[in-house]
Amino acid sequence: MAQRPAWVTEALFPYAPRYADVGGAHVHYIDEGAGPALLLLHGNPTWSFLYRDNLPALIVWGDGDFAFRESERRRFERIFPRHRTVILPGAGHYSQEEASGEIVEAIRNWWDTEGER
């Protein structure tokens, strides 16, 4: 079983170690909090906490979502200091169906500025 390196302290990475066998690979993952799932993939020797300050994030949010309210959006904005938030007026929980064109436009605009870095 893989162990946390000594330099990765509990204060730096306060999450319980969890592992799954996926396609023949032993994969570490974090299952914390509530809200929509967020998948961040990285290779060794990096650690997932590096995403907190370095990863540019695009947050596309339907302002009519019945399940995930503004407080959840603000939480994501705090987690990812390098974020851009695009609010989709009138879009709800199924914003990928209700505002697919606006989402594609948001991704393209974001990629034009962040994708080159």
PENORCOR-V148937 format. One record per residue. N is the residue number from 1. RES is the residue in three letters. D_LAST is the distance of its C-alpha to the last C-alpha in Angstrom with 2 decimals. Layout:
BEGIN
n=N res=RES d_last=D_LAST
n=N res=RES d_last=D_LAST
END
This chain:
BEGIN
n=1 res=MET d_last=36.20
n=2 res=ALA d_last=32.92
n=3 res=GLN d_last=32.93
n=4 res=ARG d_last=30.51
n=5 res=PRO d_last=29.84
n=6 res=ALA d_last=31.78
n=7 res=TRP d_last=28.78
n=8 res=VAL d_last=27.60
n=9 res=THR d_last=30.16
n=10 res=GLU d_last=31.47
n=11 res=ALA d_last=30.12
n=12 res=LEU d_last=26.56
n=13 res=PHE d_last=26.78
n=14 res=PRO d_last=29.78
n=15 res=TYR d_last=29.84
n=16 res=ALA d_last=32.59
n=17 res=PRO d_last=31.78
n=18 res=ARG d_last=32.13
n=19 res=TYR d_last=32.04
n=20 res=ALA d_last=32.57
n=21 res=ASP d_last=33.46
n=22 res=VAL d_last=31.33
n=23 res=GLY d_last=32.02
n=24 res=GLY d_last=33.46
n=25 res=ALA d_last=30.64
n=26 res=HIS d_last=31.19
n=27 res=VAL d_last=28.31
n=28 res=HIS d_last=27.77
n=29 res=TYR d_last=26.96
n=30 res=ILE d_last=27.30
n=31 res=ASP d_last=29.52
n=32 res=GLU d_last=29.61
n=33 res=GLY d_last=30.24
n=34 res=ALA d_last=30.93
n=35 res=GLY d_last=29.19
n=36 res=PRO d_last=27.02
n=37 res=ALA d_last=25.65
n=38 res=LEU d_last=22.02
n=39 res=LEU d_last=20.90
n=40 res=LEU d_last=18.11
n=41 res=LEU d_last=18.19
n=42 res=HIS d_last=17.34
n=43 res=GLY d_last=18.98
n=44 res=ASN d_last=21.24
n=45 res=PRO d_last=21.41
n=46 res=THR d_last=18.90
n=47 res=TRP d_last=20.48
n=48 res=SER d_last=19.68
n=49 res=PHE d_last=19.95
n=50 res=LEU d_last=16.61
n=51 res=TYR d_last=15.15
n=52 res=ARG d_last=16.98
n=53 res=ASP d_last=14.85
n=54 res=ASN d_last=11.44
n=55 res=LEU d_last=10.85
n=56 res=PRO d_last=9.59
n=57 res=ALA d_last=12.73
n=58 res=LEU d_last=14.35
n=59 res=ILE d_last=18.04
n=60 res=VAL d_last=20.26
n=61 res=TRP d_last=23.77
n=62 res=GLY d_last=27.14
n=63 res=ASP d_last=29.29
n=64 res=GLY d_last=32.40
n=65 res=ASP d_last=31.66
n=66 res=PHE d_last=34.93
n=67 res=ALA d_last=33.60
n=68 res=PHE d_last=30.46
n=69 res=ARG d_last=31.03
n=70 res=GLU d_last=29.11
n=71 res=SER d_last=29.58
n=72 res=GLU d_last=27.53
n=73 res=ARG d_last=24.66
n=74 res=ARG d_last=24.87
n=75 res=ARG d_last=24.92
n=76 res=PHE d_last=21.61
n=77 res=GLU d_last=20.16
n=78 res=ARG d_last=21.60
n=79 res=ILE d_last=20.29
n=80 res=PHE d_last=16.62
n=81 res=PRO d_last=16.09
n=82 res=ARG d_last=12.49
n=83 res=HIS d_last=13.97
n=84 res=ARG d_last=14.74
n=85 res=THR d_last=18.30
n=86 res=VAL d_last=19.92
n=87 res=ILE d_last=23.70
n=88 res=LEU d_last=25.71
n=89 res=PRO d_last=29.12
n=90 res=GLY d_last=31.98
n=91 res=ALA d_last=30.03
n=92 res=GLY d_last=31.42
n=93 res=HIS d_last=31.05
n=94 res=TYR d_last=30.59
n=95 res=SER d_last=27.89
n=96 res=GLN d_last=26.48
n=97 res=GLU d_last=29.90
n=98 res=GLU d_last=30.61
n=99 res=ALA d_last=27.42
n=100 res=SER d_last=25.65
n=101 res=GLY d_last=24.80
n=102 res=GLU d_last=23.27
n=103 res=ILE d_last=21.16
n=104 res=VAL d_last=19.89
n=105 res=GLU d_last=19.15
n=106 res=ALA d_last=17.30
n=107 res=ILE d_last=15.09
n=108 res=ARG d_last=14.48
n=109 res=ASN d_last=13.79
n=110 res=TRP d_last=11.40
n=111 res=TRP d_last=9.53
n=112 res=ASP d_last=9.61
n=113 res=THR d_last=7.75
n=114 res=GLU d_last=5.62
n=115 res=GLY d_last=5.58
n=116 res=GLU d_last=3.81
n=117 res=ARG d_last=0.00
END
